[in-house]
């Protein structure tokens, strides 16, 4: 006769995919019930630690764990590629944004330096701390990038979660401090991009995941190339550049380059890369639209709006093309 505790364990094990339950469910239930008195099993429940362990195993087994069916292997590969591309993009964007800001401030003399420093001072200790953290924490995307491609997944996960934290401050800051709230759509889209990147990295880089490799060169060269493309886009088109211009340009150039490189070989790309780029492009498109919306009816914002609309069209076309390529890859495999 099935006890209530056994039924509860089996309910928790339903978090696992069907293929894993077929192979391991009976063994796992026996292990859980091994040293528990049958007379007390109707008054017991699975512990939080056991539930968390099963939930982590469910994620790992669905993202390409050992013995997983092909569809889960493809899902895991797509998730790892998404995390890799998203971390690279945000690492380059953080470096370029701060490098250009410092360059502007320290080439404008005392007035420029004063204007830069007033962004961190004069608003009270707590506001100063938040300003410093908001400026510095996104640089942890760079740490996450190098840790990821050098086989340090634990450091990569911690750095990515730390880098994503500042995206919460514009949403939560007005609730606890006297700050001006950002556009809610833009704040939400930015936070969604950062946290989906960080959480996907945490889920996909499990202990059974294959090592991550840097695409098309050494990690430093790839990051430097992205920084050069993004920085040049701002320097060459200063009147169209807003907060999303550089990362969106970096994605467009990188995705077009990846598609061109892919056409040179029959099957040289890892499975799921196209779908990962399509998902990342969709998120960037959402951020692009959210950043552009407040400027649509502002007088004198024609160059910025025109550039943003051009990026929107390019992103939409690329997302569609990448989705088609990814769908064909899955069908062929």
C-alpha positions in Angstrom: 0.0 0.0 0.0 1.3 3.4 -1.0 1.9 5.7 2.0 1.2 9.4 1.9 4.9 10.2 2.1 5.6 8.0 -0.9 2.8 9.7 -2.9 4.3 13.1 -2.0 7.8 12.0 -3.1 6.4 10.8 -6.4 4.6 14.1 -6.8 7.8 16.0 -6.4 9.6 13.6 -8.8 7.1 14.6 -11.5 9.3 17.7 -11.9 11.8 15.4 -13.7 11.4 14.7 -17.4 9.6 11.4 -18.3 12.8 9.7 -19.6 14.6 10.3 -16.3 11.6 9.1 -14.2 11.4 5.9 -16.2 15.0 5.0 -15.4 15.4 6.3 -11.9 12.0 7.0 -10.2 11.7 3.7 -8.3 15.3 3.8 -7.2 15.0 7.3 -5.9 11.8 6.6 -4.0 13.4 3.6 -2.3 16.4 5.8 -1.3 14.2 8.5 0.1 12.1 6.0 2.1 14.9 3.8 3.2 15.4 4.8 6.8 12.0 6.2 7.6 9.6 4.2 9.8 6.6 3.2 7.8 4.3 4.0 10.8 5.3 7.7 10.5 5.3 8.0 6.8 1.8 9.4 6.7 2.8 12.3 8.9 6.0 13.2 7.0 6.8 15.4 4.0 9.8 15.8 1.7 12.2 18.4 3.1 12.9 21.7 1.4 16.4 20.5 0.6 15.1 17.4 -1.1 12.6 19.4 -3.2 15.3 21.9 -4.2 17.6 19.0 -5.1 15.0 17.5 -7.3 14.2 20.8 -8.9 17.9 21.4 -9.7 18.1 17.9 -11.2 15.0 18.6 -13.3 16.7 21.6 -14.8 20.0 19.7 -15.3 18.3 16.7 -17.0 16.3 19.0 -19.3 19.4 20.9 -20.4 21.5 18.2 -21.9 22.4 16.0 -18.9 24.0 12.5 -19.5 21.7 10.1 -21.4 19.2 12.9 -22.3 17.2 12.5 -25.5 18.2 14.6 -28.5 15.7 17.4 -27.9 17.0 18.0 -24.4 20.6 18.1 -25.7 19.5 20.7 -28.3 17.7 22.7 -25.6 20.8 22.7 -23.4 23.0 23.7 -26.3 20.7 26.6 -27.1 20.6 27.7 -23.5 24.4 27.7 -23.2 24.8 29.6 -26.5 22.3 32.1 -25.4 24.1 32.7 -22.1 27.5 32.9 -23.9 26.3 35.5 -26.5 24.3 37.5 -24.0 27.2 37.8 -21.5 29.6 38.8 -24.2 27.2 41.5 -25.5 26.6 43.0 -22.1 30.2 42.8 -21.1 31.3 44.8 -24.2 28.4 47.2 -23.7 29.4 47.9 -20.1 33.1 48.4 -21.0 32.3 50.7 -23.9 29.8 52.8 -22.0 32.1 53.5 -19.1 35.2 54.0 -21.3 33.3 56.7 -23.4 31.9 58.3 -20.3 35.4 58.6 -18.7 36.9 59.8 -22.0 34.3 62.5 -22.3 34.6 63.6 -18.7 38.4 63.8 -18.6 38.8 65.6 -22.0 36.5 68.4 -21.0 38.7 69.9 -18.3 37.6 70.7 -14.8 34.0 71.2 -15.8 33.7 67.7 -17.3 35.4 66.1 -14.3 33.1 68.0 -11.9 30.0 67.0 -13.9 31.1 63.3 -13.8 31.8 63.3 -10.1 28.5 65.0 -9.2 26.8 61.9 -10.4 28.2 60.1 -7.3 28.2 62.8 -4.7 26.0 65.4 -3.1 22.9 63.2 -2.7 23.6 61.6 0.7 25.6 58.5 1.7 23.0 55.9 0.6 22.5 57.5 -2.8 26.3 57.7 -3.3 26.7 54.0 -2.5 23.9 53.1 -5.0 25.4 55.3 -7.7 28.8 53.7 -7.3 27.4 50.2 -7.4 25.2 51.0 -10.4 28.3 52.2 -12.2 30.7 49.5 -11.2 28.7 46.3 -10.9 27.8 46.0 -14.7 31.6 45.5 -15.2 31.1 42.1 -13.7 29.7 41.0 -17.0 33.4 41.0 -18.2 34.4 38.8 -15.2 31.5 36.5 -16.1 32.7 36.3 -19.7 36.2 35.4 -19.0 35.2 33.0 -16.2 32.7 31.3 -18.5 35.1 30.6 -21.4 38.0 29.6 -19.0 36.0 26.9 -17.3 35.1 28.7 -14.1 31.3 28.3 -14.1 30.8 29.1 -10.4 32.6 32.4 -10.7 30.7 33.1 -14.0 27.4 32.5 -12.3 28.2 34.7 -9.3 29.6 37.5 -11.5 26.5 37.5 -13.8 24.1 37.7 -10.9 26.0 40.6 -9.5 26.2 42.4 -12.8 22.4 42.1 -13.2 21.6 43.6 -9.8 21.7 47.3 -11.0 18.9 46.7 -13.4 16.6 46.3 -10.4 17.5 49.7 -8.8 15.6 51.8 -11.4 12.5 49.8 -10.6 12.9 49.6 -6.9 14.8 52.8 -6.2 11.7 55.1 -6.4 10.0 53.0 -3.7 12.8 53.5 -1.1 14.5 56.8 -2.2 13.7 60.1 -3.7 14.7 59.3 -7.3 13.0 59.8 -10.6 11.6 56.5 -12.0 12.7 55.5 -15.5 10.3 54.7 -18.3 8.6 51.5 -16.9 8.8 49.7 -20.3 12.5 50.4 -20.7 13.3 49.5 -17.1 11.4 46.3 -17.4 12.9 45.3 -20.8 16.5 46.0 -19.5 15.9 44.0 -16.4 14.5 41.2 -18.4 17.5 41.0 -20.7 20.0 41.1 -17.8 18.2 38.6 -15.6 17.3 36.1 -18.3 21.0 36.2 -19.3 22.2 35.6 -15.7 19.6 32.9 -14.8 20.0 31.1 -18.1 23.8 31.0 -17.4 23.1 29.6 -13.9 20.8 26.9 -15.2 22.7 25.9 -18.3 26.2 25.8 -16.8 25.4 22.8 -14.6 28.0 20.2 -13.5 27.3 17.9 -16.4 27.5 20.6 -19.1 30.3 20.5 -21.7 33.0 23.1 -21.4 32.2 26.5 -23.0 34.4 27.7 -25.9 35.0 31.3 -27.1 33.5 31.8 -30.6 36.0 32.7 -33.4 39.1 33.5 -31.4 40.6 34.0 -28.0 38.3 35.5 -25.3 40.2 38.8 -25.2 40.2 39.2 -28.9 36.5 38.5 -29.2 35.6 41.0 -26.4 37.9 43.6 -27.9 36.3 43.2 -31.3 32.9 43.7 -29.8 34.1 46.8 -27.9 35.6 48.3 -31.1 32.4 47.8 -33.1 30.2 49.3 -30.3 32.5 52.2 -29.6 32.9 53.1 -33.2 29.1 53.1 -33.7 28.8 55.8 -31.0 31.7 57.8 -32.2 30.7 57.8 -35.9 27.0 58.4 -35.2 26.8 60.5 -32.1 23.4 62.0 -32.9 21.7 58.7 -33.2 23.3 57.0 -30.2 21.2 56.4 -27.1 21.7 53.8 -24.3 20.7 50.9 -26.7 22.5 52.1 -29.8 25.9 50.4 -29.1 24.7 47.0 -28.0 22.1 46.8 -30.7 24.7 47.7 -33.3 27.0 45.1 -31.8 24.4 42.4 -32.1 23.5 43.3 -35.7 27.1 43.2 -36.8 27.8 40.1 -34.9 24.7 38.2 -36.1 25.3 39.2 -39.7 28.9 38.1 -39.4 27.8 34.8 -37.9 25.3 34.1 -40.7 28.0 34.9 -43.3 30.5 32.7 -41.6 28.0 29.9 -41.3 27.4 29.9 -45.1 31.1 29.0 -45.6 30.6 25.5 -44.1 28.0 22.8 -44.3 27.7 22.0 -40.6 30.4 23.8 -38.6 28.2 25.4 -36.0 27.0 23.9 -32.8 23.4 22.9 -32.5 21.1 25.6 -31.1 23.3 28.6 -31.9 20.9 30.1 -34.4 18.0 29.8 -32.0 20.0 31.3 -29.2 20.9 34.3 -31.3 17.2 34.7 -32.4 16.1 34.7 -28.7 18.8 37.2 -27.8 17.9 39.4 -30.7 14.2 39.3 -29.7 15.2 40.6 -26.2 17.4 43.4 -27.7 14.5 44.3 -30.0 12.2 44.7 -27.0 14.8 46.9 -25.3 15.3 48.9 -28.5 11.5 49.6 -28.9 11.1 50.4 -25.2 14.0 53.0 -25.4 12.7 54.5 -28.6 9.1 55.0 -27.6 9.5 58.1 -25.4 11.4 59.9 -28.2 8.8 59.4 -30.9 7.1 62.8 -30.3 10.0 64.8 -29.0 10.8 67.8 -31.2 14.4 67.8 -32.6 14.9 64.0 -31.9 14.7 63.2 -35.6 18.2 61.7 -36.0 17.8 59.6 -32.8 14.4 58.3 -33.9 15.5 57.6 -37.4 18.5 55.6 -36.2 16.4 53.8 -33.7 13.8 52.9 -36.4 16.6 51.7 -38.7 18.0 49.4 -35.9 14.5 48.2 -35.2 14.0 47.1 -38.8 17.5 45.4 -38.9 16.8 43.6 -35.6 13.4 42.4 -36.8 14.8 41.0 -40.1 17.7 39.3 -38.3 15.5 37.7 -35.7 13.3 36.3 -38.4 16.3 35.0 -40.5 17.9 33.4 -37.4 14.6 31.8 -36.4 14.3 30.3 -39.9 17.9 29.0 -39.9 17.5 27.6 -36.4 14.3 25.8 -37.4 16.0 24.3 -40.3 18.9 23.1 -38.2 16.5 21.4 -35.8 14.6 19.8 -38.6 17.8 18.5 -40.2 19.2 17.2 -37.0 
